[in-house]
């Protein structure tokens, strides 16, 4: 049972912290997947260039495959990046605020900016993906990658990971504002996800 300076934490605090920990664990795993996808991007890109300019041959499928892995890096890495504070932000005010003020800011920005974005963008992404899936869309290039709806489906993964991390921001804010400041997310870069 988690303890505070005044005794055991209430059940709702432990439950909320558990939900946040599960969300963070999922986003951390997406970060691991992205790390391997980044390595795959480099290897596939190198192979494409080597085959074309050294061996005098090429493959449309291979060329498109590193674009796919690069998309995975960019799109599925968003939840992990959000969790670790890796997005570019203007910290002129934020960096000097107290933990409670930062938590309140994160909560309000999530509710009033992220949620409307997710609703609008999510509607567009669903339409974009479902049309691709319904038509079994493939590459426009002969010999290219098939099932383009899989690639477009990574945008759905983006939506889920960002929505989950937004929920974690709100839940963390509730914990911090209720006096449990040790649950605050340290936007200190890599490794910050280990503080919760």
C-alpha positions as a printed Julia matrix, in Angstrom:
196×3 Matrix{Float64}:
   0.0    0.0     0.0
   1.39   3.4    -0.96
   2.15   5.69    1.94
   2.23   9.45    2.23
   3.8   11.54    4.93
   0.56  11.27    6.93
  -0.29   7.61    6.38
  -1.7    5.34    3.69
  -3.13   6.92    0.56
  -6.88   6.76   -0.01
  -8.16   4.06   -2.33
  -9.17   6.51   -5.08
  -5.6    7.85   -5.16
  -4.12   4.37   -5.52
  -6.68   3.49   -8.22
  -6.07   6.71  -10.15
  -2.3    6.3    -9.89
  -2.69   2.71  -11.11
  -4.58   3.85  -14.21
  -1.92   6.48  -14.92
   0.83   3.85  -14.48
  -0.93   1.53  -16.97
  -1.25   4.33  -19.53
   2.4    5.26  -19.05
   3.45   1.63  -19.42
   1.59   1.39  -22.74
   3.17   4.62  -23.98
   6.58   3.42  -22.8
   6.14   0.23  -24.86
   5.18   2.32  -27.88
   8.48   4.15  -27.33
  10.34   0.83  -27.49
   8.54  -0.1   -30.71
   9.45   3.29  -32.16
  13.1    2.81  -31.23
  13.22  -0.45  -33.2
  11.29   1.11  -36.08
  13.87   3.92  -36.21
  16.65   1.34  -36.51
  14.66  -0.48  -39.22
  14.24   2.82  -41.09
  17.99   3.38  -41.16
  18.73  -0.2   -42.26
  16.05  -0.2   -44.98
  17.1    3.22  -46.27
  20.75   2.15  -46.37
  19.8   -1.07  -48.17
  17.77   0.85  -50.75
  20.62   3.26  -51.47
  23.23   0.48  -51.54
  21.2   -1.67  -53.93
  20.48   1.24  -56.24
  23.89   2.95  -56.43
  26.3    0.07  -55.75
  24.49  -2.98  -57.09
  22.62  -1.16  -59.87
  19.25  -2.6   -58.93
  16.27  -1.4   -56.96
  13.02  -2.39  -55.39
   9.94  -0.22  -55.12
   8.74  -2.4   -52.24
  11.99  -1.86  -50.31
  11.95   1.87  -51.01
   8.4    2.19  -49.72
   9.1    0.01  -46.67
  11.42   2.55  -45.07
   8.79   5.22  -45.58
   6.38   2.98  -43.66
   8.8    2.48  -40.77
   9.52   6.21  -40.69
   5.79   6.93  -40.45
   5.56   4.48  -37.54
   8.37   6.37  -35.77
   6.68   9.74  -36.18
   3.1    8.72  -35.53
   3.34   6.05  -32.83
   6.07   7.9   -30.93
   3.73  10.76  -30.07
   2.34   9.26  -26.84
   5.81   8.49  -25.49
   7.05  11.94  -26.52
   4.1   13.58  -24.78
   4.72  11.53  -21.62
   8.4   12.49  -21.43
   7.86  16.15  -22.29
   9.74  15.77  -25.56
   7.57  18.09  -27.63
   8.92  21.56  -28.26
   7.33  23.92  -25.77
   7.86  27.53  -24.8
   8.88  27.34  -21.15
   9.26  31.06  -20.47
   6.52  30.88  -17.83
   5.91  27.15  -17.38
   9.44  26.3   -16.26
   9.18  28.72  -13.33
   5.78  27.56  -12.11
   5.12  25.38   -9.08
   4.27  21.71   -9.51
   0.61  22.47   -8.78
   0.42  25.28  -11.33
   2.08  23.07  -13.98
  -0.41  20.29  -13.26
  -3.32  22.72  -13.54
  -1.93  24.08  -16.82
  -1.47  20.56  -18.23
  -5.04  19.66  -17.23
  -6.63  22.78  -18.71
  -4.63  22.63  -21.95
  -5.56  18.97  -22.32
  -9.26  19.6   -21.77
  -9.61  22.79  -23.79
  -7.09  22.24  -26.59
  -6.24  18.55  -26.91
  -9.76  17.14  -26.58
 -11.27  19.35  -29.34
  -8.27  18.53  -31.57
  -8.8   14.81  -30.98
 -12.5   15.06  -31.83
 -11.94  16.96  -35.1
  -8.79  15.09  -36.15
 -10.21  11.74  -35.05
 -13.3   12.17  -37.2
 -11.15  13.0   -40.23
  -8.75  10.13  -39.55
 -11.58   7.61  -39.22
 -13.04   8.71  -42.58
  -9.56   8.63  -44.17
  -8.76   5.16  -42.8
 -12.15   3.53  -43.38
 -12.19   4.61  -47.04
  -8.73   3.11  -47.49
  -9.75  -0.12  -45.76
 -13.01  -0.43  -47.71
 -11.21  -0.09  -51.04
  -8.28  -2.31  -49.97
  -6.0    0.53  -51.04
  -2.5   -0.36  -52.14
   0.53   1.45  -53.46
   0.16   3.64  -56.52
   3.5    2.27  -57.74
   3.74  -1.14  -59.45
   5.58  -3.52  -57.15
   4.97  -1.29  -54.14
   3.61  -2.13  -50.71
   0.05  -3.4   -50.56
  -2.56  -2.84  -47.85
  -1.97   0.89  -47.5
  -4.8    0.95  -44.96
  -2.36  -0.6   -42.46
  -0.07   2.41  -42.78
  -3.0    4.8   -42.51
  -4.15   2.83  -39.48
  -1.12   4.09  -37.57
  -2.99   7.39  -37.35
  -5.63   5.56  -35.31
  -2.81   4.38  -33.04
  -1.67   7.99  -32.76
  -5.17   9.03  -31.71
  -5.42   6.32  -29.07
  -1.97   6.97  -27.58
  -2.43  10.74  -27.47
  -5.94  10.4   -26.0
  -4.65   8.02  -23.33
  -1.75  10.28  -22.45
  -4.15  13.24  -22.31
  -6.28  11.27  -19.85
  -3.13  10.57  -17.83
  -2.36  14.32  -17.77
  -5.83  15.05  -16.39
  -5.62  12.25  -13.81
  -2.15  13.37  -12.72
  -3.49  16.9   -12.39
  -6.28  15.67  -10.14
  -3.77  13.81   -7.98
  -1.39  16.76   -7.72
  -4.13  19.31   -7.03
  -5.52  17.07   -4.29
  -2.2   17.23   -2.48
  -0.36  14.21   -3.9
   2.43  16.14   -5.62
   4.75  13.12   -5.82
   2.62  11.94   -8.77
   3.54  15.02  -10.82
   5.09  14.29  -14.19
   8.62  15.6   -14.43
   8.98  17.04  -17.92
  12.72  16.55  -17.72
  13.17  14.63  -20.95
  14.17  10.97  -21.27
  13.77   9.06  -18.06
  11.1   11.44  -16.79
   8.54   8.7   -17.31
  10.1    6.76  -14.45
   9.11   9.31  -11.78
   5.51   8.2   -11.35
